[in-house]
Amino acid sequence: MMEEEELEFVEELEAVLQLTPEVQLAIEQVFPSQDPLDQADFNAVEYINTLFPTEQSLANIDDVVNKIRLKIRRLDDNIRTVVRGQTNVGQDGRQALEEAQKAIQQLFGKIKDIKDKAEKSEQMVKEITRDIKQLDHAKRHLTTSITTLNHLHMLAGGVDSLEAMTRRRQYGEVANLLQGVMNVLEHFHKYMGIPQIRQLSERVKAAQTELGQQILADFEEAFPSQGTKRPGGPSNVLRDACLVANILDPRIKQEIIKKFIKQHLSEYLVLFQENQDVAWLDKIDRRYAWVKRQLVDYEEKYGRMFPREWCMTERISVEFCHVTRAELSKIMRARAKEIEVKLLLFAIQRTTNFEGFLAKRFSGCTLTDGTLKKLESPPPSTNPFLEDETTPEMEELALEKGELEQPKKPKAPDNPFHGIVSKCFEPHLYVYIESQDKNLSELIDRFVADFKAQGPPKPNTDEGGAVLPSCADLFVYYKKCMVQCSQLSTGEPMIALTTIFQKYLREYAWKILSGNLPKTSSSSGGLTISSLLKGKEGSEVARFTLEELCLICSILSTAEYCLATTQQLEEKLKEKVDVSLTERINLTGEMDTFSTVISSSIQLLVQDLDAACDPALIAMSKMPWQNVEHVGDQSPYVTSVILHIKQNVPIIRDNLASTRKYFTQFCIKFANSFIPKFITHLFKCKPISMVGAEQLLLDTHSLKMVLLDLPSIGSQVVRKAPASYTKIVVKGMTRAEMILKVVMAPHEPLVVFVDNYIKLLTDCNSETFQKILDMKGLKRSEQSSMLELLRQRLPAPPSGTEGSSTLSLIAPTPEQESSRIRKLEKLIKKRL
């Protein structure tokens, strides 16, 4: 029982002494110790084992026990001292708290006394300054009263003087006095409830009304609406009257301006009536010449009468433009059938010139009636008279050089008068669009006729394939039309012109480019097997002649030029058209058409070279490879393939020098076409003897080296072939070499042969395996067991050490392989 109670006590004590990790960490930081007894994970057994590691160390047990007892006594003394020291802590704390509370009460009492004294001081200050505040209020009211009386005196006297001066038409004095009276009257807005003040305000309004009517009457008398004579004219009285009108209701000023401009343009409406000869488009210059004379006449006679800020010269010009636009619209609707392209363009050119003249002379500050549409992103300026504007000739030159995408210098500010008159021609621009449609149709027909008459371009081996000159002519004409139409309108007519451009871009691609690509003939001359075996290659001719190959390259280069220039044309059209219409300009379909022409041209070149190599591959597949007795030089069919490559590729490369990326595409497509076809014919070579397989391996390596050198074959400048092309050739021809190596390997033991096949061919399958067995000349009965073994071993990877050891029996040693490769390289270098 005693033992159980002691165990329970020990467990309870351990539970009490079990501290949390945070508390234990804090204790270690405050009281760092290296003593094992102070560690949280103290283990008595480990500690005892540390003290007594061996039986001999137990001899010192008494000394160790005495040390521990001494340490226990010291700990007890320390604990006792600490406990006794904490006996009076509670009492001392209570005493300190009471003293703090007393100090706080004393502080509150002092603060209350200070607050009471501050309130008494404030009350004393208020009593002292009460009389001073009353004096300040009295002074302020007195000053306001005197100022108001002075204003009232000024207002009363000013109203009397204003009425008197109005009757005497002393407008110069009235202008100064009226502004002062109105300024003084503003001070009495809060006193309008007083009858006398309200009466003065009504008198001022009546004087303003009388002044307005009187000034209008004076202008009517000086510039009558009817009749051609002007009995009055400019005078100092009217000049001062304009100064008064500036102060009066703005409607008075607008009425004066309106009547003056109407009277000033009355002669224009008579001279250029619809039934007059000078009103038609062919004499549109006379309209603009007339208004220029009128502006000069106005400056001489009336320039000083109207204030400068009225901008009367600009207002006359703007009103003339509005009238001219309405008159031209009316006469063109009536005589629409008489409008011809040249006449329309003449009228538009003269009108845009006049609008440019207005832009140079005036700022456009009076265009506040919303007549002109303000765009969020204004279109490029089409004013031909601005000095910084790029001329159409410069843009055409940039188009020919392919520099449309280059940033240009900043354009001149926009013309605020653009379209103020020329907008009336927009409904009739269909005549211009139809004319361009007809001209482009004739241009395409001429291109077709010229091509037939001149024939294909001459072979070019110096600077790459020649771009057809008709291509540059077409885009130069497009550029002229685009610049011209953008000067006429940046709205729907530009969209219609874009549609015409699209139509003839497609026609050019179909009629000039695709229509002139040489057609592949169904019959193909080639070498016979006997001639190949005898090495007589001269009896075969290429599918396409040299001129036809150059033509295909020229068409390809032209299509590439059209593709790049069409993209630039689309960007320029979007710059010229209104921002709201940019989404409707899309030449992607036409660019796709030129891309199709490029692909067709490359495919024709590939088919021609591919077809030229077909007889050689057929001859290879029909040669008796089982009868080959020794490995010699490369076979005749290889020589034939190399001959065709050397004949065609340099011609194609030289004619595509300006479009290097498409020559690379040609090489890649030819490799992708030739290599699978070569492997297909390789499978037809059956049966093959060991020597025959070695000869084929030599031929395959020769073809591989030629294909790797294909991009620079026959060139004096040797360039490294593109990595993408090299990867295709290496991958395809290495597969052909691996097939032949499998054919060369003995088929017994079967497991070794199958494992060798799986290792050498990464894309191994039953179909390829059976073709290889056919090439080896094995019977069907032998093939069935080998195919079954392949199916069993395909899912698992090649065996480890055993497989590698067995493979080493049939695979040549590194020295043998190196010797064979050196021999192949010597033979190839000898032939090349």
Secondary structure as UniProt FT lines:
FT   HELIX           2..17
FT   HELIX           21..30
FT   HELIX           36..38
FT   TURN            40..41
FT   HELIX           44..51
FT   HELIX           56..60
FT   HELIX           61..85
FT   TURN            86..88
FT   HELIX           89..168
FT   HELIX           171..185
FT   HELIX           186..191
FT   TURN            192..193
FT   HELIX           195..222
FT   HELIX           236..247
FT   HELIX           250..264
FT   HELIX           266..271
FT   TURN            274..275
FT   HELIX           277..279
FT   HELIX           281..283
FT   HELIX           284..302
FT   TURN            303..305
FT   HELIX           308..310
FT   HELIX           312..334
FT   HELIX           336..338
FT   HELIX           341..361
FT   TURN            365..366
FT   TURN            384..385
FT   TURN            387..388
FT   HELIX           392..400
FT   TURN            401..402
FT   TURN            404..405
FT   TURN            416..421
FT   HELIX           422..428
FT   HELIX           430..454
FT   HELIX           469..488
FT   HELIX           492..507
FT   HELIX           508..513
FT   HELIX           514..516
FT   HELIX           529..534
FT   TURN            538..539
FT   HELIX           546..576
FT   HELIX           579..584
FT   HELIX           588..622
FT   HELIX           625..627
FT   HELIX           636..655
FT   TURN            656..658
FT   HELIX           660..683
FT   HELIX           690..708
FT   HELIX           710..712
FT   TURN            713..714
FT   HELIX           723..744
FT   HELIX           750..760
FT   TURN            762..763
FT   HELIX           766..776
FT   HELIX           780..793
FT   HELIX           801..810
FT   HELIX           814..831
//
